[in-house]
Every structure is written in structure tokens, then in C-alpha cells.
């Protein structure tokens, strides 16, 4: 699959999430994505979150480790937490809208 095709698929998925938000403006919206290498897709996630499409986002298979600083993944108006495994596999990350109380335990 070409990079351009991947972009089209990513945007189609985001259109569904944005539509869900429009239909549920007063509800808490949660999404979970198997991101399969976060470092290569942060721009898609930033775009999704800056459109206020979800309140809580779980990312699976982030494939990042401590060599990637949190600042690289910071998005305005969202808390960010992560639990790494290795850059080869595994790992999770969570974004929570900053207006919502929450903390990592």
C-alpha cells in the first residue's frame, strides 16, 4: 500500500470518528486504535485530537521506547501517558482531554 493510500484510509476512519462526535455532542467519546508504530503516525493522531473528535484515546502497539521523549507526542489540551515496551513491538499510550480530571496510577 502506498503512503498516499494509507493517508486516505486514515482520513476515512477519522471521518467516521468525527461523525460519531457530531451525533453524540453531549456524550463522552472513547476510541481505541492499534496504531502499529506511533512515531510514524503522530501527525494523524494530532489532527484527530485537535478536531476534538474524542475525549479519551487509547493507542495500542505504539512501538516506542525511552529514546522517544514525551514532548515529541505532546498535543495541546490533552494529557499524555504511555507505557513502553520496545521500539520493536508492544506499548500503549493514552490521551485524555485536559478539561477532564484524570491521572495515571
C-alpha positions as CSV (number, residue, x, y, z in Angstrom):
1,X,0.0,0.0,0.0
2,X,1.4,3.4,-0.9
3,X,1.7,6.2,1.6
4,X,-1.0,8.1,-0.2
5,X,-3.4,5.1,0.1
6,X,-2.6,4.9,3.8
7,X,-3.5,8.5,4.2
8,X,-6.8,8.0,2.5
9,X,-7.7,5.1,4.8
10,X,-6.6,7.0,7.9
11,X,-8.8,10.0,6.9
12,X,-11.8,7.8,6.1
13,X,-11.5,6.3,9.6
14,X,-11.3,9.8,11.1
15,X,-14.4,10.9,9.2
16,X,-16.3,8.1,11.0
17,X,-15.0,9.2,14.4
18,X,-15.8,12.9,13.6
19,X,-19.3,11.8,12.6
20,X,-19.7,9.9,15.8
21,X,-18.8,13.0,17.8
22,X,-21.3,15.2,15.8
23,X,-24.0,12.6,16.7
24,X,-23.1,12.5,20.3
25,X,-22.1,16.0,21.3
26,X,-23.0,15.6,25.0
27,X,-21.5,12.1,25.4
28,X,-18.1,11.0,26.5
29,X,-16.4,9.6,23.4
30,X,-13.7,7.0,23.7
31,X,-11.6,5.4,20.9
32,X,-9.0,2.7,20.7
33,X,-6.6,2.3,17.8
34,X,-4.0,-0.3,17.0
35,X,-1.5,2.3,15.8
36,X,1.3,-0.1,14.7
37,X,4.2,2.3,15.2
38,X,3.2,5.6,16.7
39,X,6.3,7.6,15.7
40,X,5.3,7.4,12.1
41,X,1.6,8.4,12.7
42,X,1.7,11.2,15.2
43,X,0.5,13.7,12.7
44,X,-2.7,11.7,12.1
45,X,-3.3,11.5,15.8
46,X,-2.6,15.2,16.3
47,X,-5.1,16.0,13.5
48,X,-7.8,13.8,15.1
49,X,-7.4,15.2,18.6
50,X,-7.2,18.9,17.5
51,X,-10.6,18.4,15.9
52,X,-11.9,17.4,19.3
53,X,-13.2,14.1,18.0
54,X,-12.6,12.1,21.2
55,X,-12.3,12.7,24.9
56,X,-10.2,9.7,25.6
57,X,-8.0,7.9,23.1
58,X,-6.1,4.6,23.7
59,X,-3.3,3.7,21.3
60,X,-2.0,0.1,21.1
61,X,1.2,-1.2,19.6
62,X,2.9,2.2,19.9
63,X,6.4,0.6,19.3
64,X,8.2,3.4,21.1
65,X,10.8,3.3,23.9
66,X,12.5,5.7,26.2
67,X,14.6,7.1,23.3
68,X,11.4,9.0,22.2
69,X,10.7,11.9,24.5
70,X,7.2,12.6,25.7
71,X,7.4,16.1,24.2
72,X,7.5,14.5,20.7
73,X,4.0,13.3,21.3
74,X,2.5,16.2,23.3
75,X,-0.8,17.6,21.9
76,X,-2.3,20.8,23.1
77,X,-5.3,20.4,25.5
78,X,-4.6,16.7,26.1
79,X,-2.9,14.8,28.9
80,X,-0.5,12.1,27.6
81,X,0.6,8.9,29.3
82,X,2.5,6.0,27.9
83,X,3.8,2.6,28.9
84,X,6.5,1.5,26.5
85,X,7.9,-2.0,25.7
86,X,10.4,-1.7,22.9
87,X,10.7,0.1,19.6
88,X,10.2,-3.3,18.0
89,X,6.7,-4.1,19.5
90,X,4.1,-3.5,22.1
91,X,3.4,-0.4,24.2
92,X,0.3,1.6,24.9
93,X,-0.4,5.4,25.1
94,X,-3.4,7.3,26.3
95,X,-4.6,10.8,25.6
96,X,-7.2,12.4,27.8
97,X,-8.8,15.8,27.2
98,X,-7.2,18.2,29.7
99,X,-10.5,19.6,30.9
100,X,-11.4,16.1,32.2
101,X,-9.9,15.1,35.6
102,X,-7.6,12.1,35.4
103,X,-4.3,10.8,36.4
104,X,-2.0,7.8,35.8
105,X,-1.7,5.3,38.6
